[in-house]
Amino acid sequence: MSNFYPASGLIGGGVGKLDSIDGAILADGDAAIVITDGNAYLYHLDATSAAGESSPQIIAPDDNPGDKRWILSDGTFEDLTVFGAIGCGIINSYSSNATASFIAESASDFYSSIDVMNSHADDAGDADRWRHLMITRKTGGYSGLPSGAYAIRKLGDTDNFWLIILPDGKVCVGGGIPDCKLRVDGAIASKTLTFSTEGPTDNLDVSGVNVIHLDCSSNDVTIGGLVGGVDGQVLYLANLCAGAYSAILEHNEDHANQKLFLHAGGDEELDTEYGGWVLTCDGTHWYDASHSAHV
């Protein structure tokens, strides 16, 4: 079992610095976390590296370094806040007073891992009241994860991962190994905007929006153009009212930033009726994809 060392500084010797840990007690595969200046750095020890020191990527112990070097694992965590006590080594039992702890698993499985435990009651013996989070970087052969993958999972659950990031950038949320740029196993919700301005509005910001609810309960709502759309974005517009007022989209409006190109080749209106439009963006303008031909 590897050892885990917390530190409050990188180099310079002295209490709390990573390079102040005596190389004589370090073994290949040991892990360390350094929390300093609002950042957290994760390291693993390579006992045969012999590389020249270059902080923060490579750090050599001040005493008895030999060929041993601390090697920075890919990435740093910025603006990290840790609430509660920090413990070292392997945690075999939990105290209700320790609301955050760090733990390292075998180096044959991981470069580094963090176990964060939060209690929601004084009774730490109640397992249902504890929440476990493990962040790992995989080095090979564990639960089907490819070498170099990052994963977040519940502590002790070796089969179910909340998030997996592969070395090639593919990401999966809530499921298995991702086979495309983004895979989500579960329901997805995106930003929804309710819009009731009479307009005409030629610069409605749809940054991050996929659904617009048109509220025509008090007046007509006219939209002539959008801003903030990106290539591949899909936008659903739905009229929520079938009263005395209309929802109107203006076709190829001159004053619009991102224009709307509609099937009719002209303005389209939902006159006191339910319905809507589906628009897709190419990064410059929006195109009606509601149906194959104007009806």
C-alpha positions as CSV (number, residue, x, y, z in Angstrom):
1,M,0.0,0.0,0.0
2,S,1.4,3.4,-1.0
3,N,1.7,6.3,1.4
4,F,0.1,9.7,1.0
5,Y,1.6,13.0,2.0
6,P,-0.1,16.4,2.3
7,A,1.9,19.6,2.0
8,S,1.3,23.3,2.1
9,G,4.1,24.4,-0.2
10,L,6.1,23.1,-3.2
11,I,9.9,23.9,-2.8
12,G,12.2,25.9,-0.5
13,G,12.6,23.4,2.3
14,G,11.1,24.0,5.8
15,V,8.0,22.8,7.5
16,G,5.2,21.9,5.1
17,K,7.1,22.0,1.9
18,L,6.9,19.0,-0.5
19,D,10.7,18.9,-1.0
20,S,11.3,18.8,2.8
21,I,10.0,15.2,2.9
22,D,13.1,13.0,3.3
23,G,13.7,10.9,0.3
24,A,14.8,8.0,2.5
25,I,11.2,7.3,3.6
26,L,9.7,7.6,0.1
27,A,8.8,4.7,-2.1
28,D,7.8,4.4,-5.7
29,G,4.1,5.1,-6.2
30,D,3.7,7.3,-3.1
31,A,1.2,10.2,-3.6
32,A,1.1,13.8,-2.4
33,I,-1.2,16.8,-2.6
34,V,0.1,20.3,-2.2
35,I,-2.5,23.0,-1.4
36,T,-0.9,26.5,-1.8
37,D,-2.0,29.9,-3.1
38,G,-5.5,28.6,-3.8
39,N,-4.4,25.7,-6.0
40,A,-4.1,22.0,-5.3
41,Y,-1.3,20.0,-7.0
42,L,-1.4,16.2,-7.2
43,Y,1.9,14.3,-7.4
44,H,3.1,10.7,-7.6
45,L,6.6,9.6,-6.7
46,D,8.8,8.0,-9.5
47,A,11.7,6.3,-7.6
48,T,13.8,5.9,-10.8
49,S,13.1,9.2,-12.6
50,A,16.5,11.0,-11.9
51,A,15.1,14.0,-13.9
52,G,16.3,17.5,-13.2
53,E,14.1,19.5,-10.8
54,S,11.6,21.9,-12.6
55,S,8.9,23.1,-10.2
56,P,6.0,22.5,-10.2
57,Q,6.3,19.7,-12.8
58,I,9.2,17.8,-11.2
59,I,10.3,18.2,-7.5
60,A,13.3,16.4,-5.9
61,P,13.5,15.9,-2.1
62,D,16.1,18.1,-0.4
63,D,17.5,15.2,1.7
64,N,18.4,11.8,0.3
65,P,16.8,12.3,-3.1
66,G,18.7,9.7,-5.1
67,D,16.7,9.2,-8.3
68,K,13.4,9.9,-6.6
69,R,11.3,12.7,-8.0
70,W,7.8,14.0,-7.3
71,I,6.0,14.1,-10.7
72,L,3.0,16.4,-11.2
73,S,-0.1,14.5,-12.3
74,D,-1.9,16.1,-15.2
75,G,-3.8,19.2,-14.2
76,T,-4.3,21.3,-11.1
77,F,-7.5,22.2,-9.2
78,E,-8.0,25.9,-8.9
79,D,-9.8,27.8,-6.1
80,L,-10.0,24.6,-4.0
81,T,-11.7,25.0,-0.6
82,V,-11.4,22.1,2.0
83,F,-13.9,22.2,4.9
84,G,-12.9,20.2,8.0
85,A,-10.0,18.2,9.2
86,I,-7.4,16.7,6.8
87,G,-5.9,13.3,7.7
88,C,-3.0,11.4,6.2
89,G,-2.6,7.8,5.1
90,I,-5.3,5.1,4.8
91,I,-8.5,5.8,6.6
92,N,-10.0,2.6,8.1
93,S,-12.6,4.2,10.4
94,Y,-14.5,7.4,10.3
95,S,-15.1,10.1,13.0
96,S,-18.1,12.3,13.0
97,N,-15.7,15.2,13.7
98,A,-13.7,14.6,10.5
99,T,-15.7,16.1,7.7
100,A,-13.0,15.9,5.1
101,S,-10.1,13.5,4.7
102,F,-7.7,12.5,2.0
103,I,-6.9,8.9,1.1
104,A,-4.5,7.1,-1.4
105,E,-5.1,3.7,-2.9
106,S,-2.5,1.3,-4.3
107,A,-0.1,2.9,-6.8
108,S,-0.7,0.0,-9.1
109,D,-4.2,1.3,-9.6
110,F,-3.9,5.0,-9.4
111,Y,-1.5,7.9,-9.6
112,S,-3.6,9.7,-7.0
113,S,-7.0,9.8,-5.6
114,I,-8.9,12.0,-3.1
115,D,-11.7,10.7,-0.9
116,V,-13.9,13.5,0.5
117,M,-16.4,12.4,3.2
118,N,-19.2,14.7,4.4
119,S,-21.4,13.8,7.4
120,H,-24.9,15.1,7.6
121,A,-25.4,13.9,11.2
122,D,-23.5,13.3,14.3
123,D,-23.9,9.6,14.0
124,A,-21.0,8.6,11.7
125,G,-21.9,5.0,12.1
126,D,-24.9,5.5,9.9
127,A,-23.5,4.8,6.4
128,D,-26.5,6.4,4.7
129,R,-25.5,9.7,6.3
130,W,-22.0,9.7,4.7
131,R,-21.2,10.8,1.2
132,H,-18.0,9.5,-0.4
133,L,-16.3,11.0,-3.5
134,M,-13.2,9.6,-5.1
135,I,-11.3,11.4,-7.9
136,T,-8.8,9.0,-9.6
137,R,-6.3,8.9,-12.5
138,K,-6.1,5.4,-13.8
139,T,-2.8,3.8,-14.8
140,G,-4.2,0.5,-16.0
141,G,-6.4,-2.5,-15.5
142,Y,-9.1,-1.2,-13.1
143,S,-12.8,-1.8,-13.6
144,G,-12.5,-1.6,-17.4
145,L,-11.1,2.0,-17.4
146,P,-8.5,2.7,-20.1
147,S,-5.0,3.7,-19.0
148,G,-4.8,7.4,-18.2
149,A,-8.5,7.9,-17.6
150,Y,-9.9,10.2,-14.8
151,A,-13.0,9.1,-13.0
152,I,-15.3,10.2,-10.1
153,R,-17.1,7.5,-8.2
154,K,-18.6,6.7,-4.9
155,L,-16.0,5.2,-2.5
156,G,-16.2,1.4,-2.6
157,D,-18.3,1.2,-5.7
158,T,-15.9,-0.2,-8.3
159,D,-18.5,-0.5,-11.1
160,N,-20.5,2.7,-11.2
161,F,-18.8,6.0,-12.1
162,W,-20.5,9.4,-12.0
163,L,-18.0,10.9,-14.5
164,I,-15.3,9.5,-16.7
165,I,-12.8,11.5,-18.8
166,L,-10.6,9.7,-21.3
167,P,-7.1,10.8,-22.3
168,D,-8.5,11.7,-25.8
169,G,-11.0,14.1,-24.3
170,K,-14.2,11.9,-24.5
171,V,-16.5,12.4,-21.5
172,C,-19.3,10.3,-20.1
173,V,-21.6,11.5,-17.3
174,G,-23.5,8.9,-15.3
175,G,-22.5,5.7,-17.1
176,G,-19.9,3.7,-18.9
177,I,-16.9,4.3,-21.1
178,P,-17.6,7.2,-23.5
179,D,-17.6,6.4,-27.2
180,C,-18.1,9.9,-28.5
181,K,-17.1,13.5,-27.4
182,L,-19.9,13.6,-24.8
183,R,-22.1,10.8,-23.6
184,V,-24.8,11.2,-21.0
185,D,-26.6,8.2,-19.5
186,G,-29.7,9.8,-18.0
187,A,-32.1,12.7,-18.4
188,I,-30.7,16.0,-19.7
189,A,-32.1,19.4,-18.9
190,S,-30.9,22.7,-20.5
191,K,-31.5,26.4,-20.0
192,T,-35.0,27.5,-20.7
193,L,-36.0,31.1,-21.3
194,T,-39.6,32.6,-21.0
195,F,-40.0,35.6,-23.2
196,S,-42.9,38.1,-23.2
197,T,-41.5,41.3,-24.7
198,E,-43.7,42.8,-27.5
199,G,-40.8,43.8,-29.7
200,P,-39.9,43.5,-32.4
201,T,-36.8,42.1,-30.8
202,D,-33.8,41.7,-33.1
203,N,-31.1,40.8,-30.5
204,L,-32.6,38.2,-28.1
205,D,-29.6,36.5,-26.3
206,V,-29.9,32.7,-26.5
207,S,-26.4,31.9,-25.1
208,G,-26.8,28.4,-23.5
209,V,-30.5,28.4,-24.2
210,N,-32.3,25.5,-25.9
211,V,-35.9,26.2,-25.2
212,I,-37.9,29.5,-25.4
213,H,-41.4,29.7,-24.0
214,L,-43.3,32.5,-25.7
215,D,-45.7,34.2,-23.3
216,C,-48.3,36.0,-25.4
217,S,-50.9,36.3,-22.7
218,S,-50.7,40.1,-22.6
219,N,-49.4,41.2,-26.0
220,D,-48.0,40.0,-29.3
221,V,-44.4,38.7,-29.1
222,T,-42.3,39.4,-32.2
223,I,-38.7,38.1,-32.6
224,G,-36.7,39.2,-35.6
225,G,-33.2,38.0,-34.7
226,L,-31.0,36.4,-32.1
227,V,-27.5,36.8,-30.6
228,G,-25.2,34.3,-28.8
229,G,-26.0,31.2,-30.9
230,V,-23.2,28.8,-31.7
231,D,-22.6,26.2,-34.4
232,G,-24.8,23.1,-33.8
233,Q,-27.1,24.8,-31.2
234,V,-30.8,23.7,-31.5
235,L,-33.5,26.0,-30.3
236,Y,-37.2,25.1,-29.6
237,L,-39.7,28.0,-29.5
238,A,-43.2,27.2,-28.2
239,N,-46.2,29.4,-27.9
240,L,-47.7,28.9,-24.5
241,C,-50.9,30.9,-25.2
242,A,-53.8,30.5,-27.5
243,G,-55.6,33.7,-26.5
244,A,-56.0,37.1,-28.2
245,Y,-52.3,37.6,-29.1
246,S,-49.8,36.2,-31.6
247,A,-46.3,34.8,-31.6
248,I,-44.4,36.1,-34.7
249,L,-41.0,35.3,-36.2
250,E,-39.5,37.7,-38.8
251,H,-37.8,36.1,-41.8
252,N,-34.4,37.5,-42.8
253,E,-34.8,40.7,-40.8
254,D,-32.3,43.4,-41.9
255,H,-31.5,44.7,-38.5
256,A,-30.9,41.3,-36.9
257,N,-27.5,40.1,-35.7
258,Q,-28.2,36.4,-36.3
259,K,-31.0,36.3,-38.8
260,L,-33.9,33.8,-38.9
261,F,-34.5,32.0,-42.2
262,L,-38.0,30.5,-42.2
263,H,-39.7,27.9,-44.4
264,A,-42.3,30.4,-45.7
265,G,-39.7,32.7,-47.0
266,G,-41.5,35.4,-45.1
267,D,-42.6,36.2,-41.6
268,E,-44.5,33.5,-39.8
269,E,-47.2,33.9,-37.2
270,L,-49.0,31.7,-34.7
271,D,-52.3,33.6,-34.5
272,T,-54.1,32.8,-31.2
273,E,-53.0,29.1,-31.5
274,Y,-50.5,26.8,-29.9
275,G,-47.4,25.6,-31.8
276,G,-43.9,26.5,-32.4
277,W,-40.6,26.3,-34.3
278,V,-37.4,24.3,-34.2
279,L,-34.3,26.4,-35.3
280,T,-30.7,25.3,-35.8
281,C,-27.7,27.5,-35.8
282,D,-24.6,27.4,-38.1
283,G,-22.8,29.9,-35.9
284,T,-23.9,32.9,-38.0
285,H,-27.6,32.6,-38.6
286,W,-30.6,30.4,-37.7
287,Y,-32.5,28.0,-40.0
288,D,-36.1,26.6,-39.6
289,A,-36.0,22.8,-39.2
290,S,-39.5,22.5,-38.0
291,H,-40.6,20.4,-41.0
292,S,-39.4,19.4,-44.5
293,A,-41.7,21.9,-46.3
294,H,-43.8,24.9,-45.3
295,V,-47.3,24.0,-44.2
